[in-house]
């Protein structure tokens, strides 16, 4: 192939994404949501797809990331520009006969690979996903962008014309996206802190759970939780923590619920992997590191549990950020992927991407529910992914349906714990 000025090399950090989760689940950034009637959605929750195609075509024309597809040339990955056929990237997805709800459709879609001969993204629109509401599932390959950049992209796609009030006050319908797990302060990690962080990552007590870790099956169970943000934040702050610390405690409650229902031993704590935004390497589109946090499982005082977690995250975040991007090359990602299938360091991945603080619309249809979904990888059978949106905190929970109990039961345990933390604020 003759090189053109439209072809650009794919960063080794981004190319690493092509080797992650290949045999477990497509390595995608996924946002699921529900749209209320308005614009292209009628009162029954059914969309006018042709109208939506026209709207999105205009947005996509301004998004270079959505017009590029990967190609391999002489052993290296490149992005090359493509003309976009919106009909192939934005399609209807009706509920199947064995799919009782919108979550079941999401469970199917997160396992569907993207076509590598086209740009690596797809939007599924689900008519009447719930009574009077239209579902939407946006999937983008991790090589294209990470969770923080995905939030910014999704907001641009959903941005509509200013309302009458916005025109009157001169405010903008667009809000600023905050990065994954932004730091409370600007504390810098010392060389000793960084060494201790890296050694501590590999010195955690092995996790022996046969429920949480093992071979991952081909089907998923998905559920979601949403709670008001302000009371959770106040409850967490009372304990010296943040909203994210409260979320981590609630995820721990979900893990405890799984262990209890499987008849397994409840240890004092369990280690989880928590993604952290880091400084990008060169022109890489992915800039995510991680820290290992021990979530308390036996602590019955939720305020005390938040304090325990908050102390860990405050100490670990500066070092995690200083350590930088986890996967810096395809070779490193390939080695990690093989090791991850047999690891006993972490019991789950618990991630959080802050979304827009204000309401969004897509061609006149308001986005009334939103939850992010991160892929399962390695041998970890449950994942929690959260986003802040419209004064609520939304958590997507995904499990290996073949080996774990339904996700909605875990969601109930998570929600109970968040409500308990909220009550400590009053």
RAMOVEN-V631243 format. One record per backbone hydrogen bond with DSSP energy under -0.5 kcal/mol. NH is the residue of the N-H (numbers start at 1). CO is the residue of the C=O. E is the energy in kcal/mol with one decimal. If there is no record, write none. Layout:
NH;CO;E / NH;CO;E
//
This chain:
7;4;-1.5 / 8;79;-2.3 / 10;77;-2.5 / 15;11;-3.0 / 16;12;-1.5 / 17;14;-1.5 / 18;15;-1.6 / 19;16;-1.7 / 20;17;-1.1 / 24;21;-1.1 / 25;21;-2.2 / 28;26;-1.7 / 29;140;-3.6 / 30;28;-0.6 / 30;373;-1.2 / 31;138;-2.3 / 32;371;-2.7 / 33;136;-2.5 / 34;369;-1.6 / 35;134;-3.3 / 36;366;-2.5 / 37;132;-0.6 / 38;41;-2.8 / 40;363;-1.1 / 41;38;-2.2 / 42;40;-0.5 / 42;46;-2.8 / 45;42;-2.2 / 48;40;-2.6 / 49;47;-1.0 / 52;48;-2.0 / 53;49;-2.7 / 54;50;-1.8 / 55;51;-2.0 / 56;52;-3.0 / 57;53;-2.3 / 58;54;-1.2 / 59;55;-1.3 / 60;56;-3.3 / 61;57;-1.7 / 62;59;-1.6 / 63;60;-2.1 / 64;62;-0.6 / 66;63;-1.2 / 67;64;-1.6 / 68;65;-0.7 / 69;80;-2.2 / 71;78;-2.6 / 73;76;-3.3 / 76;73;-1.5 / 78;71;-2.7 / 79;8;-3.6 / 80;69;-2.4 / 82;67;-2.5 / 85;83;-0.5 / 86;84;-0.9 / 88;85;-1.7 / 89;85;-0.9 / 89;86;-0.6 / 90;86;-2.3 / 91;123;-2.1 / 93;125;-2.3 / 99;96;-1.8 / 100;98;-0.7 / 105;101;-1.2 / 106;102;-2.2 / 107;103;-2.3 / 108;104;-1.4 / 109;105;-2.5 / 110;106;-2.4 / 111;108;-1.0 / 112;109;-1.7 / 113;111;-0.6 / 116;114;-0.6 / 118;115;-1.8 / 120;68;-0.6 / 121;119;-2.0 / 122;139;-2.4 / 123;89;-3.3 / 124;137;-2.7 / 125;91;-2.8 / 126;124;-0.5 / 126;135;-2.6 / 127;125;-0.7 / 128;45;-2.7 / 129;126;-1.1 / 129;133;-0.8 / 130;133;-1.3 / 132;44;-0.7 / 133;130;-2.8 / 134;35;-2.4 / 135;126;-2.8 / 136;33;-2.3 / 137;124;-2.5 / 138;31;-3.0 / 139;122;-3.0 / 139;137;-0.5 / 140;29;-2.4 / 141;120;-2.3 / 142;27;-2.4 / 144;141;-1.6 / 145;141;-1.0 / 146;285;-1.0 / 150;146;-2.4 / 151;147;-1.9 / 152;148;-1.4 / 153;149;-2.3 / 154;150;-3.1 / 155;151;-2.0 / 156;152;-1.8 / 157;153;-2.2 / 158;154;-1.8 / 159;155;-1.3 / 167;163;-2.5 / 168;164;-2.1 / 169;165;-2.5 / 170;166;-1.9 / 171;166;-0.8 / 181;352;-0.8 / 182;179;-0.9 / 194;190;-2.5 / 195;191;-2.3 / 196;192;-2.6 / 197;193;-2.4 / 198;194;-2.4 / 199;195;-2.4 / 200;196;-2.6 / 201;197;-1.5 / 202;198;-0.6 / 202;199;-1.1 / 203;200;-1.0 / 207;344;-3.0 / 208;206;-0.5 / 213;209;-1.0 / 214;379;-1.9 / 221;399;-1.9 / 223;397;-2.1 / 225;395;-2.1 / 227;393;-1.8 / 229;391;-1.9 / 232;228;-0.8 / 233;229;-2.6 / 234;230;-2.4 / 235;231;-2.6 / 236;232;-2.5 / 237;233;-2.8 / 238;234;-2.0 / 239;235;-0.8 / 239;236;-0.7 / 240;237;-1.6 / 241;236;-3.1 / 246;242;-2.0 / 247;243;-2.3 / 248;244;-2.3 / 249;245;-2.0 / 250;246;-2.2 / 251;247;-2.4 / 252;248;-2.1 / 253;249;-1.6 / 254;250;-1.8 / 255;251;-2.1 / 256;252;-2.5 / 257;253;-2.2 / 258;254;-1.7 / 259;255;-2.3 / 260;256;-2.8 / 261;257;-2.3 / 262;258;-1.4 / 263;260;-1.3 / 264;259;-2.8 / 267;265;-0.8 / 270;295;-1.8 / 272;293;-2.2 / 273;348;-2.5 / 274;291;-2.8 / 276;289;-1.9 / 277;180;-1.3 / 278;287;-2.0 / 282;280;-0.7 / 284;281;-2.0 / 289;276;-3.1 / 291;274;-1.9 / 293;272;-2.2 / 293;291;-0.5 / 295;270;-3.2 / 295;293;-0.7 / 297;268;-2.6 / 298;268;-1.1 / 302;300;-0.9 / 305;301;-2.2 / 306;302;-2.3 / 307;303;-1.8 / 308;304;-2.1 / 309;305;-2.2 / 310;306;-3.0 / 311;307;-1.9 / 312;308;-1.2 / 313;309;-2.6 / 314;310;-2.3 / 315;311;-1.4 / 316;312;-2.4 / 317;313;-2.4 / 318;314;-0.5 / 319;315;-0.5 / 320;316;-2.8 / 321;317;-2.6 / 322;318;-2.1 / 323;319;-2.2 / 324;320;-0.9 / 326;288;-1.8 / 328;326;-0.7 / 333;329;-2.3 / 334;330;-2.6 / 335;331;-2.1 / 336;332;-2.5 / 337;333;-2.7 / 338;334;-1.7 / 339;335;-2.3 / 340;336;-2.9 / 341;337;-0.8 / 341;338;-0.6 / 342;339;-2.0 / 343;340;-0.6 / 347;271;-2.9 / 349;382;-0.9 / 350;273;-2.7 / 351;349;-0.5 / 351;384;-2.7 / 353;386;-3.1 / 354;352;-0.5 / 355;388;-0.7 / 361;158;-0.8 / 362;365;-2.7 / 363;361;-0.5 / 365;362;-1.8 / 366;364;-0.6 / 367;360;-2.9 / 368;34;-2.4 / 368;366;-0.9 / 369;34;-1.3 / 371;32;-2.8 / 373;30;-2.6 / 375;28;-0.5 / 379;340;-1.0 / 380;377;-2.0 / 381;212;-2.2 / 381;379;-0.5 / 383;398;-2.4 / 384;349;-2.5 / 385;396;-2.4 / 386;351;-1.8 / 387;394;-2.3 / 389;392;-2.9 / 390;356;-1.1 / 392;389;-1.3 / 393;227;-3.2 / 394;387;-2.8 / 394;392;-0.6 / 395;225;-3.1 / 396;385;-3.7 / 397;223;-2.9 / 398;383;-2.3 / 399;221;-2.5 / 400;381;-2.1 / 401;219;-1.5 / 401;399;-1.0 / 402;219;-0.6 / 403;400;-1.1 / 404;400;-2.3 / 409;406;-1.2 / 410;406;-1.0 / 411;407;-2.5 / 412;408;-1.3 / 413;409;-1.2 / 414;410;-2.1 / 415;411;-2.7 / 416;412;-2.2 / 417;413;-1.8 / 418;414;-2.1 / 419;415;-2.3 / 420;416;-1.9 / 421;417;-2.2 / 422;418;-2.3 / 423;419;-1.9 / 424;420;-0.9 / 424;421;-0.6 / 425;422;-1.5 / 426;423;-1.1
//
